[in-house]
C-alpha cells in the first residue's frame, strides 16, 4: 500500500480452487477511489489458504463450502472475512476440466 495513504478499507480477494489459489487486492481511499495493489504471494501463502480451507471445513464453527474469500481490513485495525461460494466460477472450472471449453 502506498506509504501514508489514508483508507476506508483494504481488501484482499482470494480465489481457492482444488490445488490452486489466486490473490488480488485493492484499497478504497477516503475519497472512495479504488486503488489496485500489486500482490506478490507465493507458495507459502497459497498453502496457508488451502490449510485455512481445511480448517474451516472441519473445525467449529464449520463454514459452508467456499471458493472465494474476501478479507477486509479497516484503518482502526478491525477486520472481517467473508467466505463465498461462486457457483458460476465452479461451473466454469468444471467445464474446462471436462474439456467443454
VEXLO-891740 format. One record per residue: x, y, z of N, C-alpha, C in turn. Coordinates in nm, 3 decimals. Last residue first. Layout:
<pt><n_px>X</n_px><n_py>Y</n_py><n_pz>Z</n_pz><ca_px>X</ca_px><ca_py>Y</ca_py><ca_pz>Z</ca_pz><c_px>X</c_px><c_py>Y</c_py><c_pz>Z</c_pz></pt>
...
This chain:
<pt><n_px>-1.463</n_px><n_py>-2.651</n_py><n_pz>-2.274</n_pz><ca_px>-1.430</ca_px><ca_py>-2.512</ca_py><ca_pz>-2.311</ca_pz><c_px>-1.310</c_px><c_py>-2.515</c_py><c_pz>-2.402</c_pz></pt>
<pt><n_px>-1.493</n_px><n_py>-2.907</n_py><n_pz>-2.196</n_pz><ca_px>-1.608</ca_px><ca_py>-2.844</ca_py><ca_pz>-2.262</ca_pz><c_px>-1.583</c_px><c_py>-2.699</c_py><c_pz>-2.298</c_pz></pt>
<pt><n_px>-1.317</n_px><n_py>-3.060</n_py><n_pz>-2.048</n_pz><ca_px>-1.289</ca_px><ca_py>-3.039</ca_py><ca_pz>-2.190</ca_pz><c_px>-1.403</c_px><c_py>-2.975</c_py><c_pz>-2.266</c_pz></pt>
<pt><n_px>-1.347</n_px><n_py>-3.067</n_py><n_pz>-1.780</n_pz><ca_px>-1.414</ca_px><ca_py>-3.173</ca_py><ca_pz>-1.856</ca_pz><c_px>-1.396</c_px><c_py>-3.158</c_py><c_pz>-2.006</c_pz></pt>
<pt><n_px>-1.223</n_px><n_py>-2.834</n_py><n_pz>-1.699</n_pz><ca_px>-1.163</ca_px><ca_py>-2.962</ca_py><ca_pz>-1.661</ca_pz><c_px>-1.222</c_px><c_py>-3.079</c_py><c_pz>-1.738</c_pz></pt>
<pt><n_px>-1.410</n_px><n_py>-2.648</n_py><n_pz>-1.799</n_pz><ca_px>-1.274</ca_px><ca_py>-2.651</ca_py><ca_pz>-1.850</ca_pz><c_px>-1.209</c_px><c_py>-2.786</c_py><c_pz>-1.823</c_pz></pt>
<pt><n_px>-1.630</n_px><n_py>-2.710</n_py><n_pz>-1.638</n_pz><ca_px>-1.641</ca_px><ca_py>-2.722</ca_py><ca_pz>-1.784</ca_pz><c_px>-1.503</c_px><c_py>-2.729</c_py><c_pz>-1.847</c_pz></pt>
<pt><n_px>-1.523</n_px><n_py>-2.650</n_py><n_pz>-1.383</n_pz><ca_px>-1.565</ca_px><ca_py>-2.786</ca_py><ca_pz>-1.414</ca_pz><c_px>-1.575</c_px><c_py>-2.808</c_py><c_pz>-1.565</c_pz></pt>
<pt><n_px>-1.485</n_px><n_py>-2.373</n_py><n_pz>-1.413</n_pz><ca_px>-1.371</ca_px><ca_py>-2.461</ca_py><ca_pz>-1.388</ca_pz><c_px>-1.405</c_px><c_py>-2.605</c_py><c_pz>-1.424</c_pz></pt>
<pt><n_px>-1.752</n_px><n_py>-2.293</n_py><n_pz>-1.446</n_pz><ca_px>-1.652</ca_px><ca_py>-2.263</ca_py><ca_pz>-1.549</ca_pz><c_px>-1.530</c_px><c_py>-2.354</c_py><c_pz>-1.535</c_pz></pt>
<pt><n_px>-1.865</n_px><n_py>-2.376</n_py><n_pz>-1.205</n_pz><ca_px>-1.914</ca_px><ca_py>-2.433</ca_py><ca_pz>-1.330</ca_pz><c_px>-1.814</c_px><c_py>-2.411</c_py><c_pz>-1.443</c_pz></pt>
<pt><n_px>-1.724</n_px><n_py>-2.210</n_py><n_pz>-1.027</n_pz><ca_px>-1.706</ca_px><ca_py>-2.354</ca_py><ca_pz>-1.020</ca_pz><c_px>-1.753</c_px><c_py>-2.422</c_py><c_pz>-1.148</c_pz></pt>
<pt><n_px>-1.821</n_px><n_py>-1.957</n_py><n_pz>-1.107</n_pz><ca_px>-1.677</ca_px><ca_py>-1.987</ca_py><ca_pz>-1.114</ca_pz><c_px>-1.656</c_px><c_py>-2.138</c_py><c_pz>-1.115</c_pz></pt>
<pt><n_px>-2.094</n_px><n_py>-1.992</n_py><n_pz>-1.046</n_pz><ca_px>-2.051</ca_px><ca_py>-1.966</ca_py><ca_pz>-1.184</ca_pz><c_px>-1.903</c_px><c_py>-1.997</c_py><c_pz>-1.202</c_pz></pt>
<pt><n_px>-2.087</n_px><n_py>-2.023</n_py><n_pz>-0.764</n_pz><ca_px>-2.129</ca_px><ca_py>-2.135</ca_py><ca_pz>-0.849</ca_pz><c_px>-2.085</c_px><c_py>-2.115</c_py><c_pz>-0.994</c_pz></pt>
<pt><n_px>-1.902</n_px><n_py>-1.937</n_py><n_pz>-0.518</n_pz><ca_px>-1.930</ca_px><ca_py>-1.879</ca_py><ca_pz>-0.650</ca_pz><c_px>-1.959</c_px><c_py>-1.994</c_py><c_pz>-0.746</c_pz></pt>
<pt><n_px>-1.935</n_px><n_py>-1.890</n_py><n_pz>-0.185</n_pz><ca_px>-1.942</ca_px><ca_py>-1.995</ca_py><ca_pz>-0.285</ca_pz><c_px>-1.987</c_px><c_py>-1.931</c_py><c_pz>-0.416</c_pz></pt>
<pt><n_px>-1.725</n_px><n_py>-1.722</n_py><n_pz>0.043</n_pz><ca_px>-1.825</ca_px><ca_py>-1.712</ca_py><ca_pz>-0.063</ca_pz><c_px>-1.819</c_px><c_py>-1.836</c_py><c_pz>-0.152</c_pz></pt>
<pt><n_px>-1.660</n_px><n_py>-1.580</n_py><n_pz>0.354</n_pz><ca_px>-1.639</ca_px><ca_py>-1.699</ca_py><ca_pz>0.270</ca_pz><c_px>-1.755</c_px><c_py>-1.707</c_py><c_pz>0.172</c_pz></pt>
<pt><n_px>-1.512</n_px><n_py>-1.293</n_py><n_pz>0.472</n_pz><ca_px>-1.636</ca_px><ca_py>-1.349</ca_py><ca_pz>0.419</ca_pz><c_px>-1.600</c_px><c_py>-1.465</c_py><c_pz>0.328</c_pz></pt>
<pt><n_px>-1.375</n_px><n_py>-1.136</n_py><n_pz>0.747</n_pz><ca_px>-1.353</ca_px><ca_py>-1.227</ca_py><ca_pz>0.637</ca_pz><c_px>-1.487</c_px><c_py>-1.289</c_py><c_pz>0.599</c_pz></pt>
<pt><n_px>-1.254</n_px><n_py>-0.826</n_py><n_pz>0.879</n_pz><ca_px>-1.361</ca_px><ca_py>-0.924</ca_py><ca_pz>0.860</ca_pz><c_px>-1.319</c_px><c_py>-1.015</c_py><c_pz>0.746</c_pz></pt>
<pt><n_px>-1.097</n_px><n_py>-0.623</n_py><n_pz>1.132</n_pz><ca_px>-1.100</ca_px><ca_py>-0.696</ca_py><ca_pz>1.006</ca_pz><c_px>-1.223</c_px><c_py>-0.784</c_py><c_pz>1.001</c_pz></pt>
<pt><n_px>-0.952</n_px><n_py>-0.328</n_py><n_pz>1.278</n_pz><ca_px>-1.052</ca_px><ca_py>-0.434</ca_py><ca_pz>1.274</ca_pz><c_px>-1.048</c_px><c_py>-0.500</c_py><c_pz>1.138</c_pz></pt>
<pt><n_px>-0.782</n_px><n_py>-0.113</n_py><n_pz>1.252</n_pz><ca_px>-0.723</ca_px><ca_py>-0.244</ca_py><ca_pz>1.281</ca_pz><c_px>-0.822</c_px><c_py>-0.358</c_py><c_pz>1.284</c_pz></pt>
<pt><n_px>-0.879</n_px><n_py>0.121</n_py><n_pz>1.163</n_pz><ca_px>-0.862</ca_px><ca_py>0.110</ca_py><ca_pz>1.309</ca_pz><c_px>-0.808</c_px><c_py>-0.027</c_py><c_pz>1.351</c_pz></pt>
<pt><n_px>-0.908</n_px><n_py>0.079</n_py><n_pz>0.886</n_pz><ca_px>-0.796</ca_px><ca_py>0.158</ca_py><ca_pz>0.937</ca_pz><c_px>-0.774</c_px><c_py>0.147</c_py><c_pz>1.088</c_pz></pt>
<pt><n_px>-0.980</n_px><n_py>-0.269</n_py><n_pz>0.812</n_pz><ca_px>-1.023</ca_px><ca_py>-0.132</ca_py><ca_pz>0.834</ca_pz><c_px>-0.911</c_px><c_py>-0.053</c_py><c_pz>0.903</c_pz></pt>
<pt><n_px>-0.970</n_px><n_py>-0.523</n_py><n_pz>0.575</n_pz><ca_px>-0.901</ca_px><ca_py>-0.460</ca_py><ca_pz>0.687</ca_pz><c_px>-0.946</c_px><c_py>-0.315</c_py><c_pz>0.693</c_pz></pt>
<pt><n_px>-1.123</n_px><n_py>-0.813</n_py><n_pz>0.461</n_pz><ca_px>-1.129</ca_px><ca_py>-0.667</ca_py><ca_pz>0.466</ca_pz><c_px>-1.062</c_px><c_py>-0.618</c_py><c_pz>0.592</c_pz></pt>
<pt><n_px>-1.119</n_px><n_py>-1.076</n_py><n_pz>0.243</n_pz><ca_px>-1.063</ca_px><ca_py>-1.029</ca_py><ca_pz>0.370</ca_pz><c_px>-1.060</c_px><c_py>-0.877</c_py><c_pz>0.364</c_pz></pt>
<pt><n_px>-1.316</n_px><n_py>-1.301</n_py><n_pz>0.097</n_pz><ca_px>-1.288</ca_px><ca_py>-1.157</ca_py><ca_pz>0.094</ca_pz><c_px>-1.245</c_px><c_py>-1.116</c_py><c_pz>0.234</c_pz></pt>
<pt><n_px>-1.288</n_px><n_py>-1.591</n_py><n_pz>-0.101</n_pz><ca_px>-1.292</ca_px><ca_py>-1.530</ca_py><ca_pz>0.032</ca_pz><c_px>-1.255</c_px><c_py>-1.383</c_py><c_pz>0.015</c_pz></pt>
<pt><n_px>-1.421</n_px><n_py>-1.862</n_py><n_pz>-0.287</n_pz><ca_px>-1.373</ca_px><ca_py>-1.724</ca_py><ca_pz>-0.280</ca_pz><c_px>-1.379</c_px><c_py>-1.680</c_py><c_pz>-0.134</c_pz></pt>
<pt><n_px>-1.522</n_px><n_py>-2.104</n_py><n_pz>-0.242</n_pz><ca_px>-1.414</ca_px><ca_py>-2.098</ca_py><ca_pz>-0.341</ca_pz><c_px>-1.362</c_px><c_py>-1.955</c_py><c_pz>-0.358</c_pz></pt>
<pt><n_px>-1.655</n_px><n_py>-2.302</n_py><n_pz>0.025</n_pz><ca_px>-1.626</ca_px><ca_py>-2.172</ca_py><ca_pz>-0.036</ca_pz><c_px>-1.513</c_px><c_py>-2.186</c_py><c_pz>-0.137</c_pz></pt>
<pt><n_px>-1.904</n_px><n_py>-2.456</n_py><n_pz>0.224</n_pz><ca_px>-1.802</ca_px><ca_py>-2.472</ca_py><ca_pz>0.120</ca_pz><c_px>-1.779</c_px><c_py>-2.337</c_py><c_pz>0.053</c_pz></pt>
<pt><n_px>-1.961</n_px><n_py>-2.290</n_py><n_pz>0.538</n_pz><ca_px>-2.007</ca_px><ca_py>-2.352</ca_py><ca_pz>0.415</ca_pz><c_px>-1.888</c_px><c_py>-2.367</c_py><c_pz>0.319</c_pz></pt>
<pt><n_px>-1.766</n_px><n_py>-2.361</n_py><n_pz>0.831</n_pz><ca_px>-1.822</ca_px><ca_py>-2.269</ca_py><ca_pz>0.732</ca_pz><c_px>-1.868</c_px><c_py>-2.347</c_py><c_pz>0.611</c_pz></pt>
<pt><n_px>-1.786</n_px><n_py>-2.460</n_py><n_pz>1.164</n_pz><ca_px>-1.767</ca_px><ca_py>-2.503</ca_py><ca_pz>1.026</ca_pz><c_px>-1.837</c_px><c_py>-2.404</c_py><c_pz>0.934</c_pz></pt>
<pt><n_px>-1.625</n_px><n_py>-2.303</n_py><n_pz>1.432</n_pz><ca_px>-1.751</ca_px><ca_py>-2.318</ca_py><ca_pz>1.358</ca_pz><c_px>-1.723</c_px><c_py>-2.353</c_py><c_pz>1.213</c_pz></pt>
<pt><n_px>-1.494</n_px><n_py>-2.635</n_py><n_pz>1.431</n_pz><ca_px>-1.602</ca_px><ca_py>-2.545</ca_py><ca_pz>1.469</ca_pz><c_px>-1.549</c_px><c_py>-2.401</c_py><c_pz>1.479</c_pz></pt>
<pt><n_px>-1.336</n_px><n_py>-2.778</n_py><n_pz>1.146</n_pz><ca_px>-1.333</ca_px><ca_py>-2.735</ca_py><ca_pz>1.286</ca_pz><c_px>-1.442</c_px><c_py>-2.633</c_py><c_pz>1.313</c_pz></pt>
<pt><n_px>-1.359</n_px><n_py>-2.836</n_py><n_pz>0.875</n_pz><ca_px>-1.354</ca_px><ca_py>-2.947</ca_py><ca_pz>0.971</ca_pz><c_px>-1.360</c_px><c_py>-2.906</c_py><c_pz>1.117</c_pz></pt>
<pt><n_px>-1.355</n_px><n_py>-2.621</n_py><n_pz>0.708</n_pz><ca_px>-1.446</ca_px><ca_py>-2.729</ca_py><ca_pz>0.673</ca_pz><c_px>-1.455</c_px><c_py>-2.836</c_py><c_pz>0.781</c_pz></pt>
<pt><n_px>-1.161</n_px><n_py>-2.453</n_py><n_pz>0.801</n_pz><ca_px>-1.299</ca_px><ca_py>-2.402</ca_py><ca_pz>0.800</ca_pz><c_px>-1.401</c_px><c_py>-2.510</c_py><c_pz>0.766</c_pz></pt>
<pt><n_px>-0.933</n_px><n_py>-2.616</n_py><n_pz>0.760</n_pz><ca_px>-0.977</ca_px><ca_py>-2.583</ca_py><ca_pz>0.897</ca_pz><c_px>-1.123</c_px><c_py>-2.539</c_py><c_pz>0.897</c_pz></pt>
<pt><n_px>-0.920</n_px><n_py>-2.615</n_py><n_pz>0.480</n_pz><ca_px>-0.937</ca_px><ca_py>-2.741</ca_py><ca_pz>0.553</ca_pz><c_px>-0.989</c_px><c_py>-2.716</c_py><c_pz>0.695</c_pz></pt>
<pt><n_px>-0.877</n_px><n_py>-2.341</n_py><n_pz>0.436</n_pz><ca_px>-0.996</ca_px><ca_py>-2.407</ca_py><ca_pz>0.383</ca_pz><c_px>-1.023</c_px><c_py>-2.536</c_py><c_pz>0.460</c_pz></pt>
<pt><n_px>-0.626</n_px><n_py>-2.311</n_py><n_pz>0.558</n_pz><ca_px>-0.742</ca_px><ca_py>-2.241</ca_py><ca_pz>0.612</ca_pz><c_px>-0.871</c_px><c_py>-2.306</c_py><c_pz>0.564</c_pz></pt>
<pt><n_px>-0.476</n_px><n_py>-2.462</n_py><n_pz>0.376</n_pz><ca_px>-0.488</ca_px><ca_py>-2.509</ca_py><ca_pz>0.514</ca_pz><c_px>-0.608</c_px><c_py>-2.442</c_py><c_pz>0.583</c_pz></pt>
<pt><n_px>-0.500</n_px><n_py>-2.294</n_py><n_pz>0.156</n_pz><ca_px>-0.551</ca_px><ca_py>-2.431</ca_py><ca_pz>0.146</ca_pz><c_px>-0.566</c_px><c_py>-2.494</c_py><c_pz>0.285</c_pz></pt>
<pt><n_px>-0.370</n_px><n_py>-2.070</n_py><n_pz>0.263</n_pz><ca_px>-0.512</ca_px><ca_py>-2.061</ca_py><ca_pz>0.227</ca_pz><c_px>-0.572</c_px><c_py>-2.201</c_py><c_pz>0.216</c_pz></pt>
<pt><n_px>-0.109</n_px><n_py>-2.172</n_py><n_pz>0.292</n_pz><ca_px>-0.183</ca_px><ca_py>-2.127</ca_py><ca_pz>0.411</ca_pz><c_px>-0.332</c_px><c_py>-2.117</c_py><c_pz>0.383</c_pz></pt>
<pt><n_px>-0.043</n_px><n_py>-2.213</n_py><n_pz>0.024</n_pz><ca_px>-0.054</ca_px><ca_py>-2.329</ca_py><ca_pz>0.114</ca_pz><c_px>-0.133</c_px><c_py>-2.291</c_py><c_pz>0.239</c_pz></pt>
<pt><n_px>-0.028</n_px><n_py>-1.947</n_py><n_pz>-0.055</n_pz><ca_px>-0.127</ca_px><ca_py>-2.034</ca_py><ca_pz>-0.117</ca_pz><c_px>-0.150</c_px><c_py>-2.157</c_py><c_pz>-0.029</c_pz></pt>
<pt><n_px>0.190</n_px><n_py>-1.870</n_py><n_pz>0.099</n_pz><ca_px>0.058</ca_px><ca_py>-1.811</ca_py><ca_pz>0.126</ca_pz><c_px>-0.053</c_px><c_py>-1.892</c_py><c_pz>0.063</c_pz></pt>
<pt><n_px>0.397</n_px><n_py>-2.026</n_py><n_pz>-0.011</n_pz><ca_px>0.372</ca_px><ca_py>-2.028</ca_py><ca_pz>0.133</ca_pz><c_px>0.232</c_px><c_py>-1.976</c_py><c_pz>0.166</c_pz></pt>
<pt><n_px>0.404</n_px><n_py>-1.958</n_py><n_pz>-0.284</n_pz><ca_px>0.358</ca_px><ca_py>-2.090</ca_py><ca_pz>-0.242</ca_pz><c_px>0.318</c_px><c_py>-2.093</c_py><c_pz>-0.094</c_pz></pt>
<pt><n_px>0.338</n_px><n_py>-1.604</n_py><n_pz>-0.277</n_pz><ca_px>0.395</ca_px><ca_py>-1.727</ca_py><ca_pz>-0.329</ca_pz><c_px>0.331</c_px><c_py>-1.851</c_py><c_pz>-0.270</c_pz></pt>
<pt><n_px>0.221</n_px><n_py>-1.300</n_py><n_pz>-0.388</n_pz><ca_px>0.210</ca_px><ca_py>-1.404</ca_py><ca_pz>-0.286</ca_pz><c_px>0.258</c_px><c_py>-1.534</c_py><c_pz>-0.348</c_pz></pt>
<pt><n_px>0.203</n_px><n_py>-0.997</n_py><n_pz>-0.453</n_pz><ca_px>0.303</ca_px><ca_py>-1.098</ca_py><ca_pz>-0.487</ca_pz><c_px>0.305</c_px><c_py>-1.200</c_py><c_pz>-0.375</c_pz></pt>
<pt><n_px>-0.007</n_px><n_py>-0.765</n_py><n_pz>-0.584</n_pz><ca_px>0.003</ca_px><ca_py>-0.868</ca_py><ca_pz>-0.483</ca_pz><c_px>0.101</c_px><c_py>-0.973</c_py><c_pz>-0.532</c_pz></pt>
<pt><n_px>-0.053</n_px><n_py>-0.425</n_py><n_pz>-0.619</n_pz><ca_px>0.016</ca_px><ca_py>-0.542</ca_py><ca_pz>-0.673</ca_pz><c_px>0.035</c_px><c_py>-0.642</c_py><c_pz>-0.560</c_pz></pt>
<pt><n_px>-0.372</n_px><n_py>-0.282</n_py><n_pz>-0.587</n_pz><ca_px>-0.242</ca_px><ca_py>-0.307</ca_py><ca_pz>-0.531</ca_pz><c_px>-0.181</c_px><c_py>-0.430</c_py><c_pz>-0.596</c_pz></pt>
<pt><n_px>-0.586</n_px><n_py>-0.025</n_py><n_pz>-0.705</n_pz><ca_px>-0.540</ca_px><ca_py>-0.163</ca_py><ca_pz>-0.713</ca_pz><c_px>-0.399</c_px><c_py>-0.173</c_py><c_pz>-0.657</c_pz></pt>
<pt><n_px>-0.799</n_px><n_py>0.179</n_py><n_pz>-0.550</n_pz><ca_px>-0.659</ca_px><ca_py>0.176</ca_py><ca_pz>-0.591</ca_pz><c_px>-0.613</c_px><c_py>0.031</c_py><c_pz>-0.587</c_pz></pt>
<pt><n_px>-1.092</n_px><n_py>0.353</n_py><n_pz>-0.585</n_pz><ca_px>-1.038</ca_px><ca_py>0.219</ca_py><ca_pz>-0.576</ca_pz><c_px>-0.895</c_px><c_py>0.221</c_py><c_pz>-0.631</c_pz></pt>
<pt><n_px>-1.208</n_px><n_py>0.625</n_py><n_pz>-0.392</n_pz><ca_px>-1.137</ca_px><ca_py>0.578</ca_py><ca_pz>-0.511</ca_pz><c_px>-1.082</c_px><c_py>0.439</c_py><c_pz>-0.485</c_pz></pt>
<pt><n_px>-1.328</n_px><n_py>0.749</n_py><n_pz>-0.173</n_pz><ca_px>-1.397</ca_px><ca_py>0.636</ca_py><ca_pz>-0.236</ca_pz><c_px>-1.336</c_px><c_py>0.595</c_py><c_pz>-0.369</c_pz></pt>
<pt><n_px>-1.160</n_px><n_py>0.914</n_py><n_pz>-0.042</n_pz><ca_px>-1.245</ca_px><ca_py>0.976</ca_py><ca_pz>-0.144</ca_pz><c_px>-1.324</c_px><c_py>0.871</c_py><c_pz>-0.222</c_pz></pt>
<pt><n_px>-1.004</n_px><n_py>0.750</n_py><n_pz>0.115</n_pz><ca_px>-1.103</ca_px><ca_py>0.834</ca_py><ca_pz>0.183</ca_pz><c_px>-1.197</c_px><c_py>0.906</c_py><c_pz>0.086</c_pz></pt>
<pt><n_px>-0.982</n_px><n_py>0.447</n_py><n_pz>-0.088</n_pz><ca_px>-0.928</ca_px><ca_py>0.561</ca_py><ca_pz>-0.013</ca_pz><c_px>-1.041</c_px><c_py>0.645</c_py><c_pz>0.046</c_pz></pt>
<pt><n_px>-0.973</n_px><n_py>0.113</n_py><n_pz>-0.083</n_pz><ca_px>-1.069</ca_px><ca_py>0.220</ca_py><ca_pz>-0.104</ca_pz><c_px>-1.019</c_px><c_py>0.337</c_py><c_pz>-0.020</c_pz></pt>
<pt><n_px>-0.740</n_px><n_py>-0.100</n_py><n_pz>-0.239</n_pz><ca_px>-0.771</ca_px><ca_py>-0.012</ca_py><ca_pz>-0.126</ca_pz><c_px>-0.880</c_px><c_py>0.084</c_py><c_pz>-0.171</c_pz></pt>
<pt><n_px>-0.698</n_px><n_py>-0.446</n_py><n_pz>-0.333</n_pz><ca_px>-0.715</ca_px><ca_py>-0.305</ca_py><ca_pz>-0.360</ca_pz><c_px>-0.749</c_px><c_py>-0.232</c_py><c_pz>-0.231</c_pz></pt>
<pt><n_px>-0.582</n_px><n_py>-0.756</n_py><n_pz>-0.477</n_pz><ca_px>-0.615</ca_px><ca_py>-0.667</ca_py><ca_pz>-0.367</ca_pz><c_px>-0.628</c_px><c_py>-0.523</c_py><c_pz>-0.415</c_pz></pt>
<pt><n_px>-0.588</n_px><n_py>-1.109</n_py><n_pz>-0.533</n_pz><ca_px>-0.583</ca_px><ca_py>-0.972</ca_py><ca_pz>-0.584</ca_pz><c_px>-0.628</c_px><c_py>-0.881</c_py><c_pz>-0.471</c_pz></pt>
<pt><n_px>-0.473</n_px><n_py>-1.445</n_py><n_pz>-0.573</n_pz><ca_px>-0.496</ca_px><ca_py>-1.329</ca_py><ca_pz>-0.489</ca_pz><c_px>-0.506</c_px><c_py>-1.203</c_py><c_pz>-0.575</c_pz></pt>
<pt><n_px>-0.544</n_px><n_py>-1.795</n_py><n_pz>-0.596</n_pz><ca_px>-0.510</ca_px><ca_py>-1.668</ca_py><ca_pz>-0.659</ca_pz><c_px>-0.547</c_px><c_py>-1.555</c_py><c_pz>-0.564</c_pz></pt>
<pt><n_px>-0.464</n_px><n_py>-2.135</n_py><n_pz>-0.582</n_pz><ca_px>-0.504</ca_px><ca_py>-2.017</ca_py><ca_pz>-0.507</ca_pz><c_px>-0.457</c_px><c_py>-1.894</c_py><c_pz>-0.584</c_pz></pt>
<pt><n_px>-0.535</n_px><n_py>-2.479</n_py><n_pz>-0.626</n_pz><ca_px>-0.496</ca_px><ca_py>-2.351</ca_py><ca_pz>-0.687</ca_pz><c_px>-0.549</c_px><c_py>-2.237</c_py><c_pz>-0.601</c_pz></pt>
<pt><n_px>-0.642</n_px><n_py>-2.716</n_py><n_pz>-0.529</n_pz><ca_px>-0.498</ca_px><ca_py>-2.709</ca_py><ca_pz>-0.552</ca_pz><c_px>-0.448</c_px><c_py>-2.578</c_py><c_pz>-0.610</c_pz></pt>
<pt><n_px>-0.947</n_px><n_py>-2.630</n_py><n_pz>-0.630</n_pz><ca_px>-0.875</ca_px><ca_py>-2.751</ca_py><ca_pz>-0.590</ca_pz><c_px>-0.728</c_px><c_py>-2.740</c_py><c_pz>-0.630</c_pz></pt>
<pt><n_px>-0.942</n_px><n_py>-2.280</n_py><n_pz>-0.551</n_pz><ca_px>-0.993</ca_px><ca_py>-2.394</ca_py><ca_pz>-0.625</ca_pz><c_px>-0.912</c_px><c_py>-2.515</c_py><c_pz>-0.581</c_pz></pt>
<pt><n_px>-1.001</n_px><n_py>-1.975</n_py><n_pz>-0.429</n_pz><ca_px>-0.948</ca_px><ca_py>-2.104</ca_py><ca_pz>-0.388</ca_pz><c_px>-1.019</c_px><c_py>-2.213</c_py><c_pz>-0.467</c_pz></pt>
<pt><n_px>-0.918</n_px><n_py>-1.643</n_py><n_pz>-0.442</n_pz><ca_px>-0.988</ca_px><ca_py>-1.748</ca_py><ca_pz>-0.515</ca_pz><c_px>-0.921</c_px><c_py>-1.879</c_py><c_pz>-0.478</c_pz></pt>
<pt><n_px>-0.949</n_px><n_py>-1.359</n_py><n_pz>-0.244</n_pz><ca_px>-0.883</ca_px><ca_py>-1.489</ca_py><ca_pz>-0.259</ca_pz><c_px>-0.975</c_px><c_py>-1.579</c_py><c_pz>-0.341</c_pz></pt>
<pt><n_px>-0.882</n_px><n_py>-1.019</n_py><n_pz>-0.199</n_pz><ca_px>-0.972</ca_px><ca_py>-1.121</ca_py><ca_pz>-0.254</ca_pz><c_px>-0.891</c_px><c_py>-1.247</c_py><c_pz>-0.280</c_pz></pt>
<pt><n_px>-0.842</n_px><n_py>-0.789</n_py><n_pz>0.039</n_pz><ca_px>-0.768</ca_px><ca_py>-0.898</ca_py><ca_pz>-0.024</ca_pz><c_px>-0.871</c_px><c_py>-1.000</c_py><c_pz>-0.069</c_pz></pt>
<pt><n_px>-0.878</n_px><n_py>-0.443</n_py><n_pz>0.084</n_pz><ca_px>-0.944</ca_px><ca_py>-0.570</ca_py><ca_pz>0.051</ca_pz><c_px>-0.842</c_px><c_py>-0.666</c_py><c_pz>-0.010</c_pz></pt>
<pt><n_px>-0.911</n_px><n_py>-0.189</n_py><n_pz>0.309</n_pz><ca_px>-0.813</ca_px><ca_py>-0.259</ca_py><ca_pz>0.227</ca_pz><c_px>-0.868</c_px><c_py>-0.400</c_py><c_pz>0.209</c_pz></pt>
<pt><n_px>-1.099</n_px><n_py>0.108</n_py><n_pz>0.352</n_pz><ca_px>-1.091</ca_px><ca_py>-0.037</ca_py><ca_pz>0.353</ca_pz><c_px>-0.974</c_px><c_py>-0.082</c_py><c_pz>0.267</c_pz></pt>
<pt><n_px>-1.031</n_px><n_py>0.374</n_py><n_pz>0.369</n_pz><ca_px>-1.152</ca_px><ca_py>0.329</ca_py><ca_pz>0.437</ca_pz><c_px>-1.148</c_px><c_py>0.177</c_py><c_pz>0.455</c_pz></pt>
<pt><n_px>-0.706</n_px><n_py>0.529</n_py><n_pz>0.421</n_pz><ca_px>-0.801</ca_px><ca_py>0.443</ca_py><ca_pz>0.351</ca_pz><c_px>-0.922</c_px><c_py>0.413</c_py><c_pz>0.438</c_pz></pt>
<pt><n_px>-0.430</n_px><n_py>0.723</n_py><n_pz>0.341</n_pz><ca_px>-0.543</ca_px><ca_py>0.707</ca_py><ca_pz>0.433</ca_pz><c_px>-0.652</c_px><c_py>0.632</c_py><c_pz>0.357</c_pz></pt>
<pt><n_px>-0.097</n_px><n_py>0.650</n_py><n_pz>0.282</n_pz><ca_px>-0.231</ca_px><ca_py>0.652</ca_py><ca_pz>0.224</ca_pz><c_px>-0.335</c_px><c_py>0.632</c_py><c_pz>0.333</c_pz></pt>
<pt><n_px>0.162</n_px><n_py>0.622</n_py><n_pz>0.376</n_pz><ca_px>0.088</ca_px><ca_py>0.739</ca_py><ca_pz>0.417</ca_pz><c_px>-0.054</c_px><c_py>0.748</c_py><c_pz>0.362</c_pz></pt>
<pt><n_px>0.272</n_px><n_py>0.437</n_py><n_pz>0.096</n_pz><ca_px>0.301</ca_px><ca_py>0.487</ca_py><ca_pz>0.230</ca_pz><c_px>0.222</c_px><c_py>0.614</c_py><c_pz>0.258</c_pz></pt>
<pt><n_px>0.053</n_px><n_py>0.223</n_py><n_pz>-0.079</n_pz><ca_px>0.136</ca_px><ca_py>0.345</ca_py><ca_pz>-0.080</ca_pz><c_px>0.150</c_px><c_py>0.403</c_py><c_pz>0.060</c_pz></pt>
<pt><n_px>0.086</n_px><n_py>-0.117</n_py><n_pz>0.000</n_pz><ca_px>0.000</ca_px><ca_py>0.000</ca_py><ca_pz>0.000</ca_pz><c_px>0.090</c_px><c_py>0.123</c_py><c_pz>0.000</c_pz></pt>
